[in-house]
Amino acid sequence: MTPPEKDNISIISQAIESKSLIRFWYENTTTSHKDWRVVEPYLIGKFSRKHLQLSAWRIPTTEQLYNGQKESWRAYIIRNISQVQILEQSFEVRVDYDPTGNGMSEIICGINK
């Protein structure tokens, strides 16, 4: 794990514990799409032989909604996240949140339901 990944995990873990929204720059290596994301962070973990991931509820901006992006559960690879900011707005835990990470083999941090 790289120092930036450790820093991201530390900041995101604080947001998970306080149930605060976060904003970060994300570089999607699959689609080469890069932009800011605002999310409700729920869990950091990984599946066997996979990268550390953030499981979060995505909240698109007005422009992102206009471009067809919708609110939904998303997984973000930690190493592709940068410039993490904890926002002042908090959130309530969604009823469909799965604290097991849908079968993740390792959970670093997560909201207990």
N, C-alpha and C positions, 0 to 999 in steps of 0.2 A: 504494500500500500504506500502510495506516494505522500509526501507532506501536504500537498493541496487536498488530496482525498481525505486525509485525517482531519484537516481544518474543516472541510465541508461536512464531514460526519459530526464533528463537534458542534458546529453551528446548527445543523439540521436537527440534531438530537435535542438541543435546547428548545427549538421550536416545537418539536413533537411533545416534549414534556409540558410546555406551556400552552399547547394547542393554538399556536399562532401561525398565521399565514406566512409563507416565505415567497420571495421573488428571486429568480436566478436566471443566468444566461445558460442556454442549453444548446449544445451542438449535436444534433441527431445524425449519427454516422451512417445510418441506414439510408436516409433520404437526403443527406447533406443540407438539411434545413436547420437554420440557426435563428433563434429569437429568444426573447424574454418569456419566462413562464411565471405565473402566479399559481400557487397550489396550496392545498391543505395537506401538510406532510403527516403520514400515518406510521410508516414503518421503514426501517433500513434493514436489509438482509440480502441473502443470496440463495439461489438454487444450486444444486451440485454442479460443479465445474462452470459456473456462470460468474459474471461480475457482480460486485456489490450494487444493489439497486435501491432506489427510493420508491416506495409505493405511495402514491398521492392522488388526491382528487384535483384535477385540473380546472382552473377557473379562467377561461379565455377573456381577453380584453374585448372591447367593442369591435375593434378592427379584426381581431382573430375570429370573432363570431361572424362578422360580415364575410370573411373568407372561408366559412364553412366549418371552422373548428368548434367543437362542442364541449360542454362540461362532461367529464368522464373520468373513470379510474385510469391511471397511466403508471407505467414503470419507467423510471429514469436511471440510466447508468451513472453512478456517482462520478466516475472519472470524466464524464462529459459535461458535468455541472461546474459552473464558476460564478464568482461574484454573488454569493448567497447573501441575502438580506432578510432579517426577520422583520416582519411588518407588525404594526400595532394591533391589527384586527385579529381577533380570535375566532375560533369556529367550534361548533358542536360536532361530536362524533357521529358519523353517518351510520344508519342502522345496518347497511349492507357491508360495513367494514369487517374484514376477516383478520383477526389478530395473529393467525398462523401464517399469514403471507401466502395463502393458497398453496401450502406445502413447501415453503422455503426450508432448506436444510440448516440454515443458520440465520438467526435474527440478532442483530446488533442492538437495535432500539425500536420500540413500538409502543403505541397506545394500548393500554389494557382495557378491554371492554367490560 
